[in-house]
Amino acid sequence: MGKPDLGIMSRREVIGVGAAAAAALAAIKPVHAEITERKKRVGPNDKIVLGLIGCGGMGAVDMRNLMRKPDVEVAALCDVDDNRIPNDARDVEEKYNRKPTIYKDFRKMLERKDINAVIIGTPDHWHALPLIMACEAGMDAYCEKPISHDITEAKAMDAAVKHFKRIVQVGTWQRSTQEFTDAISYIRSGKLGKIILARAWKTDPFQVGKSQFVDPPKNLDYDMWNGPAALLPYSANHVHSNWRWFLNYGSGMTGDWGVHMMDICLLGMSKDTDLVMPTEVTSYGGKLAYPTDDRTAPDTVQSIMKFKDPDFLMHWETGRDYPGKPDHGSEFVSAEGKTLRVWRGGMKILDPGGEEIEKYRGEGTSDHWQNWIDCVKTREQPRSNLASMAQTTIVCHLINSSVLAGETVRFDKEKMDIVGRAGKNTQSYHREYRKPWKLPIYKV
């Protein structure tokens, strides 16, 4: 089998999908002819019965964190790869003294009347449909980040969650850790002064090497693994874990870590979880460090975003090194030159010369997974609610859209859409689903 062209999709290569996106967003096409009857509301003392969609990765991590909660029970597991299931099934059986039901098609799991909520730990291109179908089935969800493959999906997911009044927590757990909640609290207090620049970054050393196209292994339903994405020839370095470096499935480091690090910048500059959004995004990037590697997501990105009300700039960077800084982080810079820098495990407040000037400790925080469980019972919105995380995810997609289009992309928060044509003819904005899959669009 010959090697297909897996290069980064350009604006010209995807010309015409912008119009298709507009048409898709104009119609309501529910997956099921009739919406499953709503389940009984979970009471304060009731157990929440869970199903896991996507074993072996972050979904399995989330499941184990939730299994530590006394009011949670895991009843079912689903994965299209038989080899990903055994470890998770063993741990569930040891915990609850019974075997979980195993599925290869998540739609069968969603037919269960006894399951209250699902964990969605699939690759990014398989987040939208399970989440929307879970909403249709009356289930809440814990969905891994970034929530979507593209902007069209993010908007569709947000609409479905609102339409069916579901409680969805996204796996951006930094919103529940002390250093990041402290950073957000300090910036919102005004103690650093007027913020003129926010920065976020992450190194990107990942290489997938050269692809070897062979028949899929018998343990993997490769057609179902691709789902709504384009069906490319199988290569082992395209699937588990590595999928995030291929734009057919993920959004590169900008989506994978940018959704964490830029999220903190956006939260700090916002009054609550309804986030400020950029009005203009200008980005450059490409496969500059590893031009012969088969990944299709850029390994180097520089992006500048302009915001109004408040007026500031935000910078996102993926690259090779960050001398004197952790390999990831978020920063806020004031008009006086003071900087707040935060990363996983620490926070510093620095003077213009880079000397630490004070320590800060805000209010305590609590477990991200417990926050979701509590909200499933109270019906309040969790910290990383879907609507808020749709905003951060869209920012990531705007950056990739600008890189792919080679143009400045403009955005209107009121319409939650790109203004003009620039960026719309990219797969980070919209892509046609592979038949027979269809993306449902609900009106709120």
C-alpha positions, 0 to 999 in steps of 0.5 A, a space after each residue: 500500500 502506498 504512503 498517503 500524503 499526511 501533510 498539514 492540511 492547507 487552506 486550499 486543500 479544504 476549500 469549501 468546508 466553510 459553506 458546509 459548516 454553515 449548512 450543518 449549523 442550520 439544521 437539527 439532526 438528532 441521532 435518535 428518532 426519539 429521545 430516551 426518557 429522562 432518568 430519575 434524578 440522582 438524590 444526595 444519598 444515591 450512588 452514581 452509576 458510571 460507564 467508561 467510554 475509552 479504556 486505557 488512557 485518561 478515561 481510565 485515570 478518571 475512572 480510578 479517581 472516581 472509584 475512590 468516591 463512596 457514592 460512585 459505582 462503575 457498571 460498564 466499560 467500552 472500547 473498540 480495542 480488546 487489548 485496552 479493556 482487561 486492566 480496567 475490567 480487573 480493577 472494577 471487578 476487584 473494587 465492586 466484586 463483580 465483573 463490569 459489562 463490556 461493550 465495543 459500541 458505546 451506543 449500546 451502553 447508552 441504552 442502559 437505564 441504570 447508568 446515570 453518567 459516562 466518562 468519555 476518555 476517547 481520542 478528541 475526534 470521538 468526543 462530540 458524538 458520545 457526549 451529545 448521545 449521552 445528553 440525548 440519553 439523559 446522562 451526565 458526563 465527565 469528558 476529557 479535554 480538549 472537548 472537540 476536534 474543531 469549532 463546529 463540534 465545540 458549539 454543537 456539544 455546548 448546545 446539546 448540553 444546554 438543550 438537555 440540561 446535563 451536568 458535564 465536567 471537562 478534564 481540565 483539572 488545573 481548575 481545581 488545584 491550589 497553585 492555579 486557583 491562587 493565581 486566578 484569585 490574585 490576578 482577579 484581585 487586581 494586586 498585580 496591577 493592570 494586566 497588559 500581557 498574558 503568556 502560555 507555553 509548552 515544549 513539544 518534543 514529540 516525534 511519531 517517526 515514520 508510518 508503516 501502513 499494514 492491516 489493522 490488528 484483529 483486536 482493534 475495530 479500526 473502522 469504529 476507531 476512526 468513526 467520523 474522521 477520515 479513514 486513513 490507512 492503518 499505522 500503529 503510530 497513528 493510534 493510541 496516544 500518538 493520535 494527538 499529533 495527527 490533525 485528522 484526530 487531534 489538535 497537536 500541542 495547542 489543543 493538548 496542553 494549550 487547553 490547560 495553560 491558556 485556560 488559566 490565562 483566560 480565567 484570570 482575565 475573566 470575572 467568572 467561568 464565562 471567559 473573555 474571548 479574542 477578537 483577533 488571532 494571528 499565528 505562525 507555525 509548522 513542522 520546523 523542528 522535525 520536518 521529516 517526521 510523519 506527524 501532521 500537527 505543527 511542532 512549533 507555533 507562535 500566536 498573538 491574540 488581541 482582546 477587548 474589555 479588558 484590553 490585553 494581548 495573549 501569547 501562546 507558544 510551543 517550541 523547544 526550550 524555555 530557559 529559566 522556566 518550567 517546560 509549561 506554564 502561564 504568566 500575567 504581566 502588569 503595566 508596571 512590569 511585575 509578573 505572576 508565573 504559575 505552573 504545575 507545582 508552583 507559583 511565583 510573583 516577580 518584580 520587573 527584574 525577576 526577583 520574587 516579591 511576595 508569597 500568596 495563598 488563597 482559599 483552599 480548593 477541592 478535588 476536581 472529580 468530587 466537584 463533578 459528583 457533587 454537581 451531578 447531585 445538586 445540578 449546579 455547574 461544575 468548575 470546568 463546565 462544558 460551556 466554559 471549556 468550549 470557549 477555551 477549546 475554541 481559542 485553541 482551534 482559532 490558533 490552529 485555524 490561523 496557522 492552517 489558513 496563513 491569515 489573521 482570524 477574527 472572532 465574534 464572541 456574541 455569535 461564537 463564530 469566526 467573522 469573515 472567511 479567514 480560518 473557516 476553510 480549515 479542518 480546525 473550524 469544521 470537517 465533514 463527517 464520514 458516512 454514516 456519522 452525522 453531527 446533531 445540532 440543537 437549538 438552545 
